[in-house]
Amino acid sequence: MFFFFSNRLGCLGSLAISLLITAVLLLVFMR
């Protein structure tokens, strides 16, 4: 799934997805 989006959006899209996952993990750990 992530590889598909990475191929379509390119490097910028991959970076954005990584930042999004990081934000979600931070929210989970802050609970």
Beta strands, then each sheet from edge to edge (+ up, - down):
end
